[in-house]
Amino acid sequence: MEVASRPRARWQTLYLAAAVVACGATGLWLWLVEGSAPMSPAGSTPLSLEEIPFDGAQAYEYLKQLCEFGPRPSGSEAMRQQQKYLVEHFRNLGAQVTLQEFSTRHPTQRRRVTLANIVVEWHPQTTERILLCAHYDTRPYPDQDPLRPRGRFVGANDGASGTALLMELGRHMPQLRGTIGVDFVLFDGEEFVYSERDRYFLGSTHFARQYAARRGPPRYRYGVLLDMVADAQLEIYQEQHSVRWQDTRPLVDDLWDTARRLGVREFIARARHLIRDDHIPLHEIARIPTCDVIDFDYPYWHTERDLPEQCSALSLANVGWVLHEWLKQTVANEGRLAVETAGNRP
C-alpha cells in the first residue's frame, strides 16, 4: 500500500536510533520494544483469547505457516507453493476456488510474469454478495529497513495477516447461510514494487476491471479489505478514504459499531491515515463500496522485523470476531446495512 503521510510509529524513533548506533545499543532497543506489554487504546485490560469466540490461536498458526514459505513476491516459487496451499485449504473447507490469472511485465527483468488472484466462493448460487479480501503477496524487499533495505522480507503482518484471518474465517463459512453470499479474494501483486516507478495494486485492479466489464451476476453490495491486522499493539483507526466516500461511510460505521457492541476497543472510531490500498481500484473501477480495515501504526512496516513474533493471536481473534459477527448479522438480515449501491455496476 501507499500512504499520503505517515507519522512515525510508536517505536520507530527507537528503531532508527538503533540503526545509528547499530550493535552497541541493540540489546537496550530490543528490551524497550519487546519488554512493554500491549495495552488497549483506552488503557483497560483487553479481552483474553478464551473470551473471544473466534480462534485467533489457529489464525496465528496459519500466519506462521505462510511465513514458513519465506518471502513470497509475485511470480516466485514460494508464491506458487503458497497458492497451492491456499487453494487446497479452502477447497477442503467446501468452497469453490478458482485462480484468476493474468500477466504483467517483471519490474526489473525483460520477461512476463504470471500472477493469480485466488477467488473463494461460499454458496455461489447466491447472486447478491459480500466481498472480503486481502493481499497475499509480499513486497520484494524490506525497503523501510534502516539496516538492510534489500534484506529478507517475510511479511508476517503485511501480507500474511489478512490471509491467515480469512483462512480461519473460512471454517465458519459453510454454516453461514442467508440471502446474501460471500466471496473471499486474495490479491496478487499488491506491491510487486522494486522502485517507486512501479505500479501498485495489480491484482485488485485486474479483478476490478473484470468485474466492471461483466454484465451479469454476481453483484457485490460492499467489500471489506483486511491489511495489517495482526499487530501485537493493535489500533485500527478508520481509514480516511473509507470515511470520506459517501457510499462506504455507512459500512465503516456499521463495522465499528459492531466492534463497540462486542467491546473490542482496538477498533477506534476516528479517522487517521489516508492510504492508497487495494480498496481504491475496487471502489473507483468496480464501483464496489469497499472500506480498508488496517492498522497502519505498525513499527515494523516494510522491515526485516515484520515477523510472526511481532504479531498476536489476540489481535487476529479480535478482528476475526468483529468481522464474523458483522457478517452473521448482515447475511441473516438483508438490507440492514444502509449502503447506497445504486451506482454499482454488475
N, C-alpha and C positions, 0 to 999 in steps of 0.2 A: 504494500500500500504506500501511498504518498501522503504527506501532511503539509498543510499550508504553513503552520507554525508549530514547533514542538518545544514546550517548556522543558527544561532539564528535569528528568525524572527523579524520583525520591533519592536514589543513591548514586546518581550519575556523577555528581560533583566528586564524590569519594572515588568513583571508578576512574575518572580522568586523573585525579591526583595520584592514584596508584600507578597509572601508566607513566607518569613523570618520574616517580622515584623508583619504579619497577620493583625489583626483588626486595629491596630493603624494607618496604612498607607492606609487602604482600600479606604477611601474617596478620597485621593490625587491620588491614582493609577487610580481609575475609571475616575477621571476628566482628567488625562493625556491621557488615552486610548480613551475615548469617546468624549472628547472635541475638537479633531482635525478633521477638515473637510478633507475628502479624496481628493487627487489631482491625476490627470492623470500623467503617467510616465514622460511626457515632461513638466509638471507643468502648462499646459494650462487648460482652463475651459473644463470639459468633456461635451459630448453631453447630452441633457436632455432626459427624458423619452418620452416627446412629439415629439422629433425629430427622434425617432427610430421606424421603422415600425415593431416592434416585441413587443408583450405585456409582458414586464417584470413585470408589476404590477400583472398580472394574474399568471405568473410563480411563483412570490413570494408568492401569496396566496396558490398555490399548495404546495410550500415548507412548509409553516406554517401548512397546513392541514396534511402533512406527519408527521411533528414533534408532532402533537397532538396525534398521536398513541403512543407516548412515545418512549423509547428505543426499537429498532427493530432488535435485534440479530437473526441470523438464528435459525429456529425451535421454536421461541417464539410465543405466542398468538398474540402479537402486529404485528409480521411479517405476520402471517396468515390473520389478518384483513387488513393489508396494501396490501397484494396480491389480496384479493378480490376487494378492492377499485380500484387498478390499472387495473386489468382485466376489470372491468366494465367501467372504464373511457375510455380505448382505444377501447373497443367494441362499446361503444356509439358513438365514432367518425368514425366508419366504418371499423376499422382494423380487420384483422383475428388474434386472440390471442390464444396462446397455452402455457401451463405450461410444461416446460421440467424438469421433476422431477428426482431426484437422491438422494441417501442416503449416509451418512457418519457417522463415529463414533463421538459422542459428545466428545469434548476435555477433559472434566472433569468428565463425568459420563459414566457408563457402559451400554450404550444404543445407538441404531442407531437413527439418526435424518433425517427426510425427508426435503430436500431443493428443491427449484424450481427456475430456470431461467424463466423469462417471455419473450416470443418471440412474437413480434408485427410486423405483415407483412402488408405492404401497396402495393396494386396492385400485389398480389402474383403470377400472371401469368407471370411476367417478370423474366427471368432466370438470367440475369446479374444484380447484386445488390450491394448496398452500405450498410454497417453495421454501425449503430450508437448505442453506448452502454454506460452504466453506471452501477455502483453497487447500490443496493437499501437496502442492509443490513447495520446495524450499528455495530461497534465494541462493545463487551460486556461491556467493562469498559473504562473510560477515563484515560488510563494508563499514559499519559503525564501530568496529572493534578498535580501540586505541592502540593495541599492541600488534594485532595480526589481522589487518583488514582483508587479507587474501588467505585467511586460515580456513578451518573446518567449521561448517555451519550445519547443525542437525535440526534446527528449528523446532524445538520442543513446544514452545508456546506459539511461535509464528509459523504455523503450518500444521503441526500435529494436533494441537488442542481442539480446534473446531472439528476436525475429522474424528478424533477419538470420542468426542461427545456425541456425535451423530452415530458412531458405531454402537455406543451403549443405548442411545435413544432408540435405535433400530430394534432392540429386543422388546420394546414396548409397543411397536407399531402394529403387529398383527392383531392385537386386541383393540386398537383404536379405530373404531368404525363410526361413520356418520354420513352426512350428506355432502361433506367436503373431503376430498382426498389429499394426500400429502406426497410430495416428492422431495428426496434429498438430491442435491447435485454437488459433487466435488469438482472444483475448477482446477484445471491445469494452467500453467503459465501465468499465474497471478503476478509473479515478479521474476520472469525469465530475463533478468536485467543484469548486464555486466557493466553498463555505464548509464548515466542519466539520459543519454540519447535514445536508449532502448525503450520499447513500448511495454507498458504495464497491462494487466487485465486481459490477456489474450484469450483465455478460456471463457471468461464471463462475457466478453464481447462477442465471441463466436456464438455462444449459447443465445445471447440476446438477439443477435441478427437472425438466427434460425427461427427463434420464436416469433419475432416480428413479421417474418415472411410467411408464416403459417396462417392459413385461413380458417382452420377448424380447431376443435378442442385438442388438448386441454387448455383451460384458461386459468391463469394464476390470479387469484384475488389479491394476494400480497406475498411478500417474501421477507425472510429474516436471514441475514448474513452473520455468521459466527466467526470471529477472528480474534486471536489472542485472549482466550477466555480462561486460562489456567494459572495466571499469575498468583503466586502464593500470597501476595498482598493485594487481593482483588478489589478494584474500584471501577465500576462500569458506569461512566457518565453517559449522557445522551449525546450522540454524535450530531454535529451541527447541521449537516445536510439533511439528515433524517428528521430533525426537528423543523427545519425551515420549509421543506416540501409540504405543501398543503395536503397531499394525498397520503403521506406517511406519518404525519403528526398523530392522528388517532391511533395508529398502530404502535407508535412509541409509547403513547400514554397508556395503552392497554397492557403492554408488556411490563412497564414499570409499576403500574397499578397491581398487576399480578404479583410482582416481587414484594410490594408493600404489604399486600394481604398475607403473604406467606411469612413475612418477617425477614426477608433476605435483604439486609441493609447494604449489601455490596452493590446493589443497583441504586445509583444516586440520581435523583430526578432533577438534574441540572445539566444544561448543555455545556460542553467543554471544547473538545478538539474538532477542527474542520478537517476531515480526512477524505482523500480520494482512495476508494477501495472498490471491490467488485460490485458493490451496490450501485455505483454510478452508471455503468452500461445497462444494468438491469432496469434502472429507473428511466434513463434517458433514451435508450434504444428500444427496449422491450415494453416500456411503459408499465412495468410491474412496480407497484408501491413497495419499496424494499428499504428496510432500516438496517443499520450496521450496529451489531452488539459487539463492542470491542473495549478492552482495557488498554488504552494506549500509554498509560503511565507505567511502563514496564522497563526497568533499568537495564535489561539485557537485550533490548531490541537490536537485532542485526549484529549481535556479537557472538563470539565463541561460547559465551556462558549461557546462551539460551538452551539450557539442558533440562532434563526431567527433574533434577533436584531443585530447580528454581520454580517448579510448578507444584500444584496442590490438588490432591484428590477432593478436598473440601470445596475448592473453587469450582471444579468441574461438577460436583454434586449440586451446588447452589444454582449454577447456570442451567444445568440439565433439569432440575426440579422446576424452575420458573418456566422454562420452555415447554416442558411436558404438561404442566398444569394449564398453561395458556392454550396449548394445542387441544387438550381434552375439552375445555370449555368452548373453544371456537368451533371445533369439528362437530361437537354434540349440539351446539346452539347456532345454527346457521343464521348469519346476518347480525349476530350480537355485536361484532366489531363494525363500527360505522366508518369504514374506509370508503372514500369516493373512488369508484373504479370505472366511471363512465368513459374515461379516456383510455382505458386499457385496450390494446389490440389483441385479438385471439391469435 
